[in-house]
Amino acid sequence: MKRKILLVTGSSGFLGSFFLVDALRKGYYVIDILRTKNKRNKSLDYVRKLFPKTYKSIYYSNFQELEKKIKYGKFDYLVHFATLYKNDHFNKEIPLFLESNIIFPSVILDLVFKKVKKVINFGSMMQHLDGKNYTSKNFYASSKSAFEIILDYFVSQNSKLKLYNLKFYESFSETDKRNKLIPTIFKNFKVNKTTNILSKNLELNILHRIDIINAVHLIINNQINSGSYCLKYPKNINIKKLISNINLKSKRRIKVRFMSNKILKPQKSFFKILPNWKPTIKINEKIQNKFLNENNKNIY
């Protein structure tokens, strides 16, 4: 049986790095696109040693170089994880957002849209503050929405191309070190520091990254209609309750300061859930165990 060939962006990032290893273990042939500076990435070098026959990287320092290396390649699917995320921005950062979130993926798509069968693109519910229309929370979300319009153009130029925009709210893994709320609370917990939280009535919808990656495999291996889909956990997590539950079981308390009583919940999504997908990881338990395991380390 012929191996499926995946072209992947963002393989050094939070979701992409996990997907890279998972896809190689599942028997795919993976080609990722990396800036030249990533030639010294120790984590990717380690993966390359584990899968020397099925993992290849395309390095580039400019878009002209990228064109030469991709133009004649053979790929079955494009999985686009790469993104520049910041919750806010400075004026001088706008060109960085445009290059990372619009120009870079557009150049790649222009080179492969006639070859690949499916394009899987990751977006965010930050793009849809009213649940569906393009009302963005920040400039990052606006740049992601702009790229989706460009994606639609490429689909119009190839009727056989299937496009999937996957949207979710928040993601988590046990090794998460991003500047997000749960990793920040955990980092402060380790040094007995207080975390300021917007409200005692804050709720988040969080998915484990395993469940997000499972959605990609589902799309690759099944006939699913093109479209934008939401990936979400069936129930939001109330952050105050989460912390209280951990503190009840822990010898050392998580220190927090709630800044208000404002009700803050994720906006309702009017996108369909991806067919035949549902989360399998109990996210509440996973987050609690992360804190309790750290606490046990300190006890013993």
N, C-alpha and C positions, 0 to 999 in steps of 0.2 A: 504493500500500500504506500502510495506516494506521501511523503511528509508535507504538511502544510507549511508554507513559507510566510512568516510574519515580518513585516517592517514595523519597527517600534520606535517611537520617540519618547524621551523622558525616562529612559531605563535606569538613570542614576537617582531618580526622585523617589518620593514616598510610596506611591502606588506602583510606578513603573519597575522599580527594583525588585519588588516582590513578584510582580507578574513575570518578569524576565526568567527568574529561577523556576517558577511554577510552570511556565510554558515549556521550558527546556525539559523539565522532568516529565511532562506529559507527552513528549516526543515531537514537538514542533521544531522546525528550523527557524531560528530567530536572527534577524539582522537589525541591529539598532543604529541610530544616527546620533553621533556624539561630537561635541566640539573637540578640537585638537587637545585642549588642556586635559581632557578626560583620559588621555593615554596613560596617565599616571594614577588612575583611580584603582586603588588596591582591591576594593570590593568587586569591581567588574573583572579585574585580572584573575581573581580567585574563581569567579564563575567561569571564566574562559578556560581555566585549567580543568575544571570539572566537566565541561562540555566542549572539548576542542573541535569536534567534528560538526557540531550543530549550532554553534554560536559565533557570529561574525559581526564586526563593528565597521561602520563607515564613519571615518573622521573627516571633519571639515573645519576650515578656518574662515571661509567666505562662501557666499551662495554660488559663485561661479564654479568653485571647486566641488560643491555639493552636486551641481547639475551633472558634471562629468562622471561622478561616481554612482549616481542613481539612475541616470537616463536609460541605460541599457540593462539594468538589473531586472530580475524576475521575482515578483512578489504576488502572493495570493490575497493578503489582507494587510491593511494599514491600521495600527492601533496607536492612537495619538494621546499620550499622557502629558507630554511636555507643556509646561505653563509657567508663567511668572505671576505669582500671587502676592499681593499685599492688600491689606484691608483699606488702606488709604494711599495717597501718592503725593509726591512733590512734582512741580511743573517739569523739572529736569528729568524726571523718570518716565515721562510719557513716551519718548522714543523707545525706551526699553520694553514697555508694555506692547507697543505696536510691533516691534521686531519679534519678540518672543511669542506673542499670542495671535498675531495676524500674519506678518510677513513670512516668518519661518515656516509655519505649516502650509501656507498658501503656495510657497515655492515647491515644497515637497509634493503637495497634491497636484500641482500643475504637471509634475514629472511622472506621476504614477496613476492618475485617475482613469486612464484608459486600460490599465493593466490589472488593477486589483478588483476583486469581487465585492469586497465590503470595506467600508471605512467606519471605524468605531472611534468616536470623539467624546471626550469627557467635558462636560459643562458643570454648572453649579446652579442651585436654586437661588443663589444670589442674583442671578440674571432675571428673576421673575418675582419681584416683591408682591405682585398681585396674584401670584399663583400660576400664571401662564404667559401673559404678554411681556414684552421686553422692557420692563421697568427695573433698572439696575440699582443695586445697593452701592456700588463703587465703580471706579474706573476699570478695575480688573474685570468685573462682570460685564461691563460695556464692551470691552475688547473681545471677550469670549462670544458675546452676541454678534458682534460685527463679523467674526470669523464664520459663524454659522450661516450668515447670509452668503458669504463666499462659497461655503460648502454646497449650498443649494444651487449655486451657479454651475459648479462642476458636475453635480448630479444631472442637471438639465442638459449637459453636453455628452453624457453617457447614460443612456436609458437602462443599461444592464448593471450599473453601479448601485449598490445598496448602502444607505447611510444611516447610522445610528448615533444619535446624541443622547448620552446617558447623563442624567442630572441627579445629584444627591445633595444632602444638607451638610453633614459632618462625617468625618471618617476617623477611625481609631485603629491602632495596633499597640501591642505591648511594648514595642521598641520606639514608639513615636516620640520624636524630639522637636517637633515643630512648635512654632509660637502660637499654639492653640490653647483653649481653656484647660482641657484635661491634662495635657503634658505640663502646662504651667503650674497647675495645682500640685501635680506630682513632684515637680522639681522643687517647689517651695516646701512641700511636705518632707522631703528628704533632709532639708536643712532647718526644719522647724520654723519656717517663715510664713507670715500671714499673706493670703491671696485676697485681693480686692475683686469682688464679683458684682456685676451690674445690678442684680436684683435677687432677692430671695425667692422670687417667682419666675426665675429663668428656667426655660425648658429647651432642650436640644434634641434633635433627631439624629442619632449617631449610628453609623454602620461600621462593622469590622471590615478591614480591608479584604479579608478572605471572601466575604460575601460580594464585595464590589468586583473582585477579580473573577469570581464564579459567573458573574453576568457576562463578562467578555467571552469566556469559553462557551457559554450558552449560545451567544450570537454566532460565534464562529462555526459551531457544529450543528446548528439548526436553521431551518427556514423560517425566519421571522420577518415580518413586514418592516420596511424602512420606517423611520420616524424618530421622534423625541420621546424618551421614556424616563420616568422617575424611579429611582431606587430609594426606598425608604424603609425604616424600621416600623413595625406596626404601632409602636407606642413611643411617645417622647419620654425623655429622661428628665425628671425634675432634679435640678442640680442640688438644691438644698436637701432633698430627701436622700439623694445618693450619698452626699457627704455625711449625713446623720447616720445612715446605715453602716457606712464604713467606720465611723467613730464608735458606734456601739460594739463593733467586733474587734476594734484595734486597741492596743495598749497605749498607743500614742495618737493624739487627736490631730486631724487636719484643721489648721487654723484659717479661718476665712472672715472677711468683713463684707457684709452685704450693703451695697450702696443705696438701695431703694427697695420699695415694695411693688414696683411697676410690673405688670404682667407682661412677660416677654416670651412669646411662643413662636415656633417656626411658622411661616406662612403656609397656608393650605396649598397643596399642589393639585392642579387640574390636569396634569399629564397622566397618561396611562402608566401603570406598573408594567415593567418588561414581562411579556408572556412567559409563563412557566418558571419564573424566578421568584424566590422568596428567601429572606435571610435565614441562615441556619445557626449562626453564632449568637448566643445569649449575651448581648452587649453589656447589660447591667452587671452580670456576674464577672465578665472579663475585666471590666474597669475596677470593680471592687477587689478582685484577686490581685490585680497589679499593686494596689496600695497595701493589701494585707501581706503579700509576699515580701514587700520591702520592709514592712514592720517586723516580720519574723526574722529577716536578716539581721536587723539591728538588735533583736533580743538575744540571738544566739551568736 
